[in-house]
Every structure is written in C-alpha cells, then in structure tokens.
C-alpha cells in the first residue's frame, strides 16, 4: 500500500517536470535498480595505452569480430 502511495507521489511530481528532467529521473531510478559496476576505472587502464602496435590492435579486433560476435542458434 505504501509503495503505491510513493509511486503516485512520484508520478504527480514528474508531471511538473520538463521532458529532459523526467529523463534524468528515469536514468537515476534505473541506476538504483541496476547492479553496481564492477571492474577497474578507465584511469587505471590508462597505463596500458599505447602498449599494442597498430598491427596487434587490428589483429585482436579482427579475431574478436570473427570469433566472438557470432550467434550459434543451435547452442541454445
């Protein structure tokens, strides 16, 4: 019951917000529902920048595109 009251109050308040603000509210709510991000920050990855040659990077990209982006329907 209390959940419905909160939803109604939020809905009433949203009606007074412009579209861009409503979109921000939606993004915020989704961030609360989503699991927290895991892994390392981009800042921590910067130490690896430039460690691959252009050829190595292209080769890795081609392998990923060739082998990892296929869907095997019979695999399900």
RAHU-V194791 format. One record per backbone hydrogen bond with DSSP energy under -0.5 kcal/mol. NH is the residue of the N-H (numbers start at 1). CO is the residue of the C=O. Records with the same first field share a line. If there is no record, write none. Layout:
BEGIN
NH = CO ; CO
END
This chain:
BEGIN
5 = 1
6 = 2
7 = 3
8 = 4
9 = 5
10 = 6
11 = 7
12 = 8
13 = 9
14 = 10
15 = 11
16 = 12 ; 13
17 = 14
21 = 18
22 = 18
23 = 19
24 = 20
25 = 21
26 = 22
27 = 23
28 = 24
29 = 25
30 = 26
31 = 27
32 = 28
33 = 29
34 = 30
45 = 41
46 = 42 ; 43
47 = 44
48 = 45
49 = 46
51 = 48
57 = 53
58 = 54
59 = 55
60 = 56
61 = 57
62 = 58
63 = 59
64 = 60
65 = 61
66 = 62
67 = 63
68 = 64
69 = 64
72 = 70
73 = 71
75 = 72
76 = 73
END
